[in-house]
Protein backbone atom coordinates (compact mmCIF):
# COMPACT_ATOMS: atom_id res chain seq x y z
CA UNK A 1 0.00 0.00 0.00
CA UNK A 2 2.77 2.46 0.88
CA UNK A 3 4.55 1.90 -2.42
CA UNK A 4 1.36 2.74 -4.35
CA UNK A 5 0.87 5.95 -2.35
CA UNK A 6 4.01 7.61 -3.68
CA UNK A 7 7.72 7.74 -3.02
CA UNK A 8 8.82 6.04 0.19
CA UNK A 9 12.04 7.33 1.71
CA UNK A 10 13.47 5.63 4.79
CA UNK A 11 15.42 8.10 6.89
CA UNK A 12 17.58 5.49 8.59
CA UNK A 13 19.47 6.21 11.80
CA UNK A 14 21.31 4.07 14.31
CA UNK A 15 19.77 3.28 17.68
CA UNK A 16 22.45 5.47 19.29
CA UNK A 17 21.45 8.46 17.15
CA UNK A 18 17.75 7.92 17.76
CA UNK A 19 18.31 7.58 21.50
CA UNK A 20 20.30 10.79 21.60
CA UNK A 21 17.64 12.65 19.62
CA UNK A 22 14.69 11.53 21.73
CA UNK A 23 16.63 12.28 24.91
CA UNK A 24 16.37 15.98 24.07
CA UNK A 25 12.93 15.91 22.46
CA UNK A 26 10.54 15.95 25.38
CA UNK A 27 8.16 13.26 26.58
CA UNK A 28 7.87 10.10 24.50
CA UNK A 29 5.36 7.86 26.33
CA UNK A 30 5.67 5.05 23.77
CA UNK A 31 9.36 4.66 24.65
CA UNK A 32 8.76 4.14 28.38
CA UNK A 33 11.44 4.18 31.05
CA UNK A 34 14.19 2.77 28.78
CA UNK A 35 14.02 4.59 25.44
CA UNK A 36 17.12 2.88 24.03
CA UNK A 37 15.66 -0.60 24.64
CA UNK A 38 12.28 0.45 23.28
CA UNK A 39 13.97 1.79 20.14
CA UNK A 40 15.88 -1.49 19.71
CA UNK A 41 12.63 -3.44 20.05
CA UNK A 42 10.84 -1.17 17.56
CA UNK A 43 13.75 -1.45 15.14
CA UNK A 44 13.64 -5.25 15.20
CA UNK A 45 9.91 -5.19 14.57
CA UNK A 46 9.83 -2.48 11.93
CA UNK A 47 13.10 -3.01 10.03
CA UNK A 48 11.70 -5.68 7.68
CA UNK A 49 8.73 -3.48 6.77
CA UNK A 50 10.84 -0.39 6.20
CA UNK A 51 13.34 -2.35 4.12
CA UNK A 52 10.59 -3.89 2.00
CA UNK A 53 8.79 -0.65 1.12
CA UNK A 54 11.57 1.93 0.94
CA UNK A 55 12.32 3.07 -2.56
CA UNK A 56 15.19 5.11 -1.20
CA UNK A 57 17.25 4.88 1.98
CA UNK A 58 19.14 7.83 3.41
CA UNK A 59 21.41 7.31 6.40
CA UNK A 60 20.87 10.44 8.46
CA UNK A 61 23.11 9.96 11.50
CA UNK A 62 25.62 12.66 10.65
CA UNK A 63 23.51 14.84 8.37
CA UNK A 64 21.95 18.21 9.19
CA UNK A 65 18.27 18.56 8.20
CA UNK A 66 19.13 20.70 5.15
CA UNK A 67 21.37 17.95 3.78
CA UNK A 68 18.67 15.33 4.36
CA UNK A 69 16.20 17.42 2.35
CA UNK A 70 18.76 17.94 -0.43
CA UNK A 71 19.42 14.19 -0.62
CA UNK A 72 15.72 13.41 -0.74
CA UNK A 73 15.33 15.78 -3.68
CA UNK A 74 18.46 14.45 -5.41
CA UNK A 75 17.70 10.76 -4.88
CA UNK A 76 14.02 10.90 -5.77
CA UNK A 77 14.14 13.52 -8.49
CA UNK A 78 11.38 15.42 -6.70
CA UNK A 79 13.49 18.56 -6.74
CA UNK A 80 13.16 18.59 -10.53
CA UNK A 81 9.39 19.04 -10.42
CA UNK A 82 8.25 22.42 -11.67
CA UNK A 83 5.75 24.25 -9.50
C-alpha positions as CSV (number, residue, x, y, z in Angstrom):
1,X,0.0,0.0,0.0
2,X,2.8,2.5,0.9
3,X,4.6,1.9,-2.4
4,X,1.4,2.7,-4.3
5,X,0.9,6.0,-2.3
6,X,4.0,7.6,-3.7
7,X,7.7,7.7,-3.0
8,X,8.8,6.0,0.2
9,X,12.0,7.3,1.7
10,X,13.5,5.6,4.8
11,X,15.4,8.1,6.9
12,X,17.6,5.5,8.6
13,X,19.5,6.2,11.8
14,X,21.3,4.1,14.3
15,X,19.8,3.3,17.7
16,X,22.4,5.5,19.3
17,X,21.5,8.5,17.1
18,X,17.8,7.9,17.8
19,X,18.3,7.6,21.5
20,X,20.3,10.8,21.6
21,X,17.6,12.6,19.6
22,X,14.7,11.5,21.7
23,X,16.6,12.3,24.9
24,X,16.4,16.0,24.1
25,X,12.9,15.9,22.5
26,X,10.5,15.9,25.4
27,X,8.2,13.3,26.6
28,X,7.9,10.1,24.5
29,X,5.4,7.9,26.3
30,X,5.7,5.0,23.8
31,X,9.4,4.7,24.7
32,X,8.8,4.1,28.4
33,X,11.4,4.2,31.0
34,X,14.2,2.8,28.8
35,X,14.0,4.6,25.4
36,X,17.1,2.9,24.0
37,X,15.7,-0.6,24.6
38,X,12.3,0.5,23.3
39,X,14.0,1.8,20.1
40,X,15.9,-1.5,19.7
41,X,12.6,-3.4,20.0
42,X,10.8,-1.2,17.6
43,X,13.8,-1.5,15.1
44,X,13.6,-5.3,15.2
45,X,9.9,-5.2,14.6
46,X,9.8,-2.5,11.9
47,X,13.1,-3.0,10.0
48,X,11.7,-5.7,7.7
49,X,8.7,-3.5,6.8
50,X,10.8,-0.4,6.2
51,X,13.3,-2.3,4.1
52,X,10.6,-3.9,2.0
53,X,8.8,-0.7,1.1
54,X,11.6,1.9,0.9
55,X,12.3,3.1,-2.6
56,X,15.2,5.1,-1.2
57,X,17.3,4.9,2.0
58,X,19.1,7.8,3.4
59,X,21.4,7.3,6.4
60,X,20.9,10.4,8.5
61,X,23.1,10.0,11.5
62,X,25.6,12.7,10.6
63,X,23.5,14.8,8.4
64,X,21.9,18.2,9.2
65,X,18.3,18.6,8.2
66,X,19.1,20.7,5.2
67,X,21.4,18.0,3.8
68,X,18.7,15.3,4.4
69,X,16.2,17.4,2.3
70,X,18.8,17.9,-0.4
71,X,19.4,14.2,-0.6
72,X,15.7,13.4,-0.7
73,X,15.3,15.8,-3.7
74,X,18.5,14.5,-5.4
75,X,17.7,10.8,-4.9
76,X,14.0,10.9,-5.8
77,X,14.1,13.5,-8.5
78,X,11.4,15.4,-6.7
79,X,13.5,18.6,-6.7
80,X,13.2,18.6,-10.5
81,X,9.4,19.0,-10.4
82,X,8.2,22.4,-11.7
83,X,5.7,24.2,-9.5
